[in-house]
Structure formats: C-alpha cells, structure tokens
Amino acid sequence: MPAGPKVKISRALGIAITPKAARIMERRSFTPGQHGLARKKSPSTFKMQLMEKQRLKAMYNVPENQLRYYYEKATHSHESTGTALLALLETRADAAVYRMGFARTIYAARQYIAHGHFSINGRRVYTPSHPLKVGTVISVNEKSKNHPQIVEALTHSGSVVVPEYYEVNKVKMEGRLIAKPLRDQIPVKLAEQHIVEYYSR
C-alpha cells in the first residue's frame, strides 16, 4: 500500500504527525523522493525558520492565516512570543481532544468537533479552534459516547501521556484545562524561536 499524503508530509518535515507515519518513519527516516538519502546540505537560516513553521502548522493542523493570527496575538503576551504561541495552539479545542486521548490524531480531533461530538462547559461546539480557558470542561456528548473511533482512541490511550495542564476522566469521557501550559510541559519538539523570527522578518 503506498504511503498516504500525511506520511509524505511527515517524512518531508521530519516529524510523525500520525501513528501510521510514526511506524513508517521508524523504517524510513530519510526524506521522500529518490534523492532523499543524499540530501545532507546544511539548510539556510530562512529554510530552518520556514521548516519549523511548517512543522508547527502540521502538528496542529492549522492553515497559514490562523497561525499568523495566533502569532500576532502572542506578540501582545507578557511572556515570550514563542511560548505564548504554543500555549494558544495547545489550548484549542481540537488540541485538547487530541491530548486527552479522545482522538488518535489531531486531524481526527478536528473532524469529531466539526461533527458535533463534543461540548464545552455543557454546550455543543462545532469549531475546532474554540479556545479553552483554565477551568473549561470539554466532554463527549451523550449520544457520541458509543462513537466507535472515539471509543477506540480511549481504548488505546493507555500509552498517551496527558500533559500536566489537563486532567481526564475516562469514565465520564470528559477533561478539564486545569492550568496554563508551561513551555517545558508542552509535548512539542521544535525551535519556536525560528518561527518567531520567520514572522518578524
């Protein structure tokens, strides 16, 4: 079976954005294409900045206009712009659903919310980018608690490490944002300063 687009994106960016990509990249860690193994040339500063930005977009499944919006919002934060940017992305509804183990991928989390399977503080939401504040509860709607893919994700969530700023009740199928994410708690491995430099050019 040929590798899907997300696998090719993962290999090109050097990050696994789906479980399938992670499995394939264990065997083929080089970039796609017939010259993938030979590409050893040191990237330029701009290329490194662009690569980190593309990685962040793929990790959170956000389009360019939304990422730029979050960057602009982060520049007005009292903390470092890079940390504020990651915290804004990490507290989106789709990121919360993914981190809590209700979805196997960020892409699935986005789809489940768009289809109305989740509520925030008791109100059904359809917007994956809906922001969560400290104390916000996100839960699987009653009629969606038997959704096979959500149930499957929870079944396999034993290996999922839930970040410290979230708490999850698997029995109730709900989770809560209990604190603002700190940089060393956010499970994202990239140099966010490159992204800040990219947008501040």
Secondary structure, DSSP 8 states (H G I E B T S, - for coil): ----HHHHHHHHHTS--SHHHHHHHHH--S-SSTTGGG------HHHHHHHHHHHHHHHHT--HHHHHHHHHHHTTSSS-HHHHHHHHHHTBHHHHHHHTTS-SSHHHHHHHHHTT-EEETTEEE--TT-B--TT-EEEE-GGGTT-HHHHHHHHTGGG----TTEEEETTTTEEEE-S---GGGS---S-HHHHHHHHT-
